[in-house]
Amino acid sequence: MIIFVGRSNVGKSTLIFRLTGKYVKRGKRPGVTRKPIEIGWRGKTIVDMPGFGFMSGVPKHVQEKIKTEIVHFIEDNADKIELAVLVVDGKSTLEIIERWEKRGEIPIDVEFFQFLQELNIPTIVAVNKMDKVKNLNATINRLIEKFGLNGTWEDYKDTFVPISAKFGTNLDQLRKLIEEKIKESREQRG
């Protein structure tokens, strides 16, 4: 099982469509995907998880309920999940993280990354919308720091991948990395 997680409106469904050719419902507004959507692809189950965080027109308690359901789904299926692809919006994620930090809160993207690490689920961070990012190296280096890791993008080329789901940019690199991580995951699990 490969899960695609991330905030609402970061391009998870578009990315799944670009990688697999399988159409998953997607929309312009945040919060189109409300339940995990499973699709079969190359003998694997791809899961498009609901976005966490803000959802247009969705009450706060419903957003919290969805976040809780995502956490339970991941915990309940941790032994079946070979890989998580955490999709972030390369253009806005740093700004959102810094806003949360100013309020003294752990940013939800960072919290999910750490949660996946605690469950020993191999994770790739797909930095989407790179076509809108001015300084890619600086952006990814700052994301690495915000995610609590030491080093630079050079040290984490196997974890942080800049992409544009909309334009199909760098998806071959992401596919290759997905295959490598799944192979490693299988070898470790024996």
C-alpha positions as CSV (number, residue, x, y, z in Angstrom):
1,M,0.0,0.0,0.0
2,I,1.3,3.5,-0.9
3,I,-0.5,6.4,0.8
4,F,-0.5,10.0,-0.4
5,V,-1.0,12.4,2.4
6,G,-0.8,16.2,2.9
7,R,-2.8,19.3,3.4
8,S,-5.9,20.0,1.4
9,N,-5.3,21.5,-2.1
10,V,-1.6,20.6,-2.4
11,G,-2.1,18.4,-5.5
12,K,-2.3,14.8,-4.1
13,S,-5.1,13.7,-6.4
14,T,-3.4,15.4,-9.5
15,L,-0.1,13.7,-8.6
16,I,-1.8,10.3,-8.3
17,F,-3.4,10.8,-11.7
18,R,-0.1,11.9,-13.2
19,L,1.8,8.9,-11.7
20,T,-0.8,6.2,-12.4
21,G,-3.0,7.4,-15.2
22,K,-5.9,6.6,-12.9
23,Y,-8.4,9.3,-12.4
24,V,-9.3,10.3,-8.8
25,K,-11.8,12.9,-8.0
26,R,-10.2,16.3,-7.5
27,G,-11.4,19.8,-7.2
28,K,-10.3,23.5,-7.1
29,R,-11.6,23.9,-3.5
30,P,-9.8,22.3,-0.5
31,G,-11.6,19.3,1.0
32,V,-13.0,17.4,-2.0
33,T,-11.5,14.1,-0.8
34,R,-13.2,13.3,2.6
35,K,-12.5,9.6,2.9
36,P,-9.5,7.5,1.9
37,I,-9.9,6.6,-1.8
38,E,-8.2,3.3,-2.8
39,I,-7.2,2.5,-6.4
40,G,-5.4,-0.5,-7.7
41,W,-2.2,0.1,-9.7
42,R,0.5,-2.4,-10.7
43,G,-0.5,-4.8,-8.0
44,K,-0.4,-2.1,-5.4
45,T,-3.1,-0.2,-3.5
46,I,-2.7,3.5,-3.9
47,V,-4.6,5.5,-1.3
48,D,-5.5,9.1,-1.8
49,M,-6.0,10.3,1.8
50,P,-8.2,13.3,2.6
51,G,-6.4,16.5,3.0
52,F,-5.7,17.7,6.5
53,G,-6.0,21.3,7.7
54,F,-8.2,23.9,6.2
55,M,-11.2,22.8,4.0
56,S,-13.4,25.4,2.4
57,G,-16.8,25.5,3.9
58,V,-16.1,22.6,6.3
59,P,-16.7,23.3,10.1
60,K,-13.6,23.0,12.3
61,H,-15.0,20.0,14.2
62,V,-15.4,18.1,10.9
63,Q,-11.9,19.0,9.9
64,E,-10.6,17.6,13.2
65,K,-12.7,14.5,12.8
66,I,-11.2,13.9,9.3
67,K,-7.6,14.4,10.8
68,T,-8.4,11.9,13.5
69,E,-9.7,9.4,10.9
70,I,-6.5,9.8,8.8
71,V,-4.4,9.1,11.9
72,H,-6.4,6.0,12.7
73,F,-6.3,4.7,9.1
74,I,-2.5,5.1,9.1
75,E,-2.1,3.5,12.6
76,D,-4.4,0.6,11.7
77,N,-2.6,0.0,8.4
78,A,1.0,0.8,9.3
79,D,2.1,-2.8,8.7
80,K,0.7,-2.7,5.2
81,I,1.9,0.7,4.2
82,E,5.1,0.3,2.2
83,L,5.5,4.0,1.6
84,A,4.0,7.4,2.3
85,V,4.2,10.3,-0.1
86,L,3.8,13.5,1.9
87,V,2.8,16.1,-0.6
88,V,3.5,19.8,0.3
89,D,2.9,23.0,-1.6
90,G,6.4,24.3,-2.3
91,K,5.2,27.8,-2.6
92,S,3.1,28.2,0.6
93,T,4.2,25.5,3.1
94,L,7.1,27.4,4.6
95,E,4.8,30.4,5.2
96,I,2.1,28.2,6.8
97,I,4.7,26.4,9.0
98,E,6.1,29.8,10.2
99,R,2.6,31.1,10.9
100,W,1.9,28.0,13.1
101,E,5.2,28.3,14.9
102,K,4.5,31.9,15.8
103,R,1.3,30.7,17.5
104,G,3.4,28.2,19.4
105,E,1.9,25.3,17.6
106,I,3.5,22.3,15.8
107,P,2.7,22.7,12.1
108,I,0.5,19.9,10.8
109,D,2.9,19.1,7.9
110,V,5.8,18.6,10.4
111,E,3.6,16.7,12.8
112,F,2.5,14.2,10.0
113,F,6.1,13.8,8.9
114,Q,7.2,13.0,12.4
115,F,4.2,10.7,12.9
116,L,5.1,8.7,9.8
117,Q,8.8,8.5,11.1
118,E,7.6,7.2,14.5
119,L,5.6,4.4,12.8
120,N,8.7,3.6,10.7
121,I,6.9,4.2,7.4
122,P,9.3,5.2,4.7
123,T,8.4,8.7,3.5
124,I,9.0,10.8,0.5
125,V,8.2,14.5,0.7
126,A,7.0,15.6,-2.8
127,V,7.5,19.3,-2.9
128,N,4.8,20.2,-5.4
129,K,4.2,23.4,-7.4
130,M,7.9,23.8,-7.9
131,D,7.1,25.8,-11.0
132,K,6.0,28.6,-8.6
133,V,9.1,28.5,-6.4
134,K,11.8,31.1,-7.0
135,N,14.8,29.6,-5.1
136,L,14.3,25.8,-5.1
137,N,17.5,25.0,-3.1
138,A,16.8,27.5,-0.4
139,T,13.2,26.4,-0.1
140,I,14.0,22.7,0.2
141,N,16.8,23.4,2.6
142,R,14.5,25.4,4.8
143,L,11.8,22.6,4.6
144,I,14.4,20.1,5.7
145,E,15.3,22.3,8.7
146,K,11.6,22.8,9.6
147,F,10.9,19.1,9.4
148,G,13.5,18.7,12.2
149,L,16.3,17.2,10.1
150,N,20.0,18.2,10.0
151,G,21.7,18.8,6.7
152,T,20.9,20.1,3.3
153,W,19.0,18.9,0.3
154,E,22.2,17.1,-0.8
155,D,21.8,14.9,2.2
156,Y,18.1,14.2,1.6
157,K,17.8,13.7,-2.2
158,D,16.2,10.3,-1.4
159,T,13.5,12.0,0.7
160,F,12.7,15.5,-0.7
161,V,11.7,15.6,-4.4
162,P,10.7,18.8,-6.2
163,I,7.9,18.2,-8.6
164,S,5.1,19.9,-10.5
165,A,2.1,17.5,-10.7
166,K,0.2,20.0,-12.9
167,F,3.0,20.1,-15.6
168,G,4.5,16.6,-15.0
169,T,7.9,18.0,-14.0
170,N,10.3,15.6,-12.4
171,L,7.8,12.8,-12.0
172,D,10.3,10.3,-13.4
173,Q,12.6,11.0,-10.5
174,L,9.7,10.6,-8.1
175,R,8.7,7.3,-9.7
176,K,12.2,6.0,-9.5
177,L,12.5,7.0,-5.8
178,I,9.1,5.4,-5.1
179,E,10.4,2.1,-6.6
180,E,13.7,2.3,-4.6
181,K,11.9,3.0,-1.3
182,I,9.5,0.1,-1.8
183,K,12.3,-2.2,-2.6
184,E,14.2,-1.1,0.5
185,S,11.0,-1.4,2.6
186,R,10.5,-5.0,1.4
187,E,14.1,-5.9,2.1
188,Q,13.9,-4.5,5.6
189,R,10.7,-6.3,6.4
190,G,12.2,-9.6,5.1
